[in-house]
Amino acid sequence: MHKNKTLATLLALLFGAIGLHRFYLYGRRDAWGWLHAATLPLSALLVISRPDAQTFFTAAPLIVSALVGCLEALIIGLTADEKWDARHNPGSPRHSKSGWFLVLLLVLSLGVGATGLIAAMARTFDLLFTGGAYG
């Protein structure tokens, strides 16, 4: 089966927190995909079991997984087409050809990932050093 680089990038951007892109690329036996997927029930369990704690900290596994998903979207999208085909499509007669939609996904991934990382750092410092005085 031919693995589409643009689709893998889109999956990493939209569903990277639950590892859908990893399952698309490597199948159900991918340990990193299951680690991504485990962050959703783990975060839900932490939020439910610790209602008095800051939701930002109890949902941290899912937030980190989402940020890693944005980084993986950049890595997937920036892989050269020849290298992509050699790694994911070795027996396929089709060849990958990246287009403008992939470029737009990469710009969006960078924007969302950078904004998310800066927001997570700012919120962490706010909670740790001021006790959440700014929100």
C-alpha positions in Angstrom: 0.0 0.0 0.0 1.3 3.4 -1.0 1.8 5.8 2.0 0.9 9.4 1.2 3.3 11.9 2.8 0.7 14.7 2.8 -1.9 12.5 4.5 0.6 11.4 7.1 1.4 15.1 7.8 -2.2 16.0 8.1 -2.9 13.1 10.5 0.1 14.1 12.6 -1.1 17.7 12.8 -4.8 16.9 13.6 -4.5 13.6 15.5 -0.9 13.5 16.6 -1.9 13.5 20.2 -3.5 10.1 19.8 -0.9 8.7 17.4 -3.1 8.2 14.4 -0.3 9.1 12.0 1.9 6.4 13.6 -0.8 3.7 13.0 -1.2 4.9 9.4 2.6 4.6 8.8 3.6 1.6 10.9 0.4 -0.3 11.7 -1.1 -1.5 15.0 2.2 -2.9 16.3 3.8 0.5 16.7 4.8 1.1 20.3 5.2 4.9 19.9 1.7 5.1 18.5 0.3 3.2 21.5 2.2 5.6 23.8 0.5 8.5 22.1 -2.9 6.8 22.3 -2.3 6.1 26.0 -2.0 9.8 26.9 -5.7 10.4 26.3 -7.1 7.9 28.9 -4.1 8.7 31.2 -4.9 12.4 31.2 -8.7 11.7 31.6 -7.9 9.5 34.6 -5.7 12.1 36.1 -8.3 14.9 35.6 -11.0 12.7 37.2 -8.9 11.4 40.1 -7.5 14.8 41.0 -10.3 17.4 40.6 -8.6 19.8 43.0 -5.4 19.9 40.9 -4.8 22.3 38.1 -6.2 20.8 34.9 -3.1 22.0 33.0 -0.9 19.7 35.0 -3.3 16.7 35.0 -3.7 17.0 31.3 0.0 17.4 30.7 0.5 14.0 29.1 -2.0 14.8 26.4 -0.6 18.3 25.9 3.0 17.0 25.5 1.7 14.3 23.1 -0.1 17.0 21.0 3.1 19.1 20.8 5.1 16.0 19.8 2.5 15.4 17.1 3.1 18.9 15.7 6.9 18.2 15.7 6.3 14.9 14.0 4.2 16.6 11.3 7.1 18.9 10.6 9.5 15.9 10.4 7.2 13.9 8.1 6.4 16.9 5.8 10.1 18.0 5.5 11.3 14.5 4.5 12.5 14.5 0.9 10.2 12.6 -1.4 12.9 10.2 -2.5 13.8 9.3 1.1 10.0 9.0 1.9 9.5 6.6 -0.9 12.6 4.6 0.1 11.4 4.3 3.7 7.6 3.9 3.4 6.9 2.9 -0.2 9.8 0.6 -1.3 7.8 -1.7 -3.5 5.2 0.8 -4.8 5.3 1.8 -8.5 4.0 5.2 -7.5 6.3 8.0 -6.5 5.5 10.8 -4.0 5.2 14.3 -5.3 4.7 17.0 -2.7 2.6 20.0 -3.5 1.4 23.3 -2.1 -1.1 21.7 0.3 1.9 20.1 2.1 3.6 23.5 2.3 0.5 25.0 3.9 0.3 22.1 6.3 3.9 22.7 7.3 3.3 26.4 7.9 0.2 25.5 10.0 2.1 22.9 11.9 4.9 25.3 12.8 2.4 28.0 13.8 0.3 25.7 16.0 3.3 23.9 17.5 5.2 27.1 18.3 2.1 28.8 19.7 1.2 25.7 21.8 4.8 25.4 23.1 5.0 29.1 24.1 1.5 29.0 25.7 2.4 25.8 27.7 5.6 27.4 28.9 3.9 30.6 29.9 1.1 28.8 31.7 3.6 26.5 33.5 5.6 29.5 34.7 2.4 31.3 35.8 1.2 28.3 37.8 4.6 27.5 39.4 5.7 31.0 40.2 2.5 33.0 40.9 0.1 30.2 41.8 -2.1 31.0 38.7 -2.5 34.7 39.4 -2.8 35.5 35.7 -5.7 33.2 35.0 
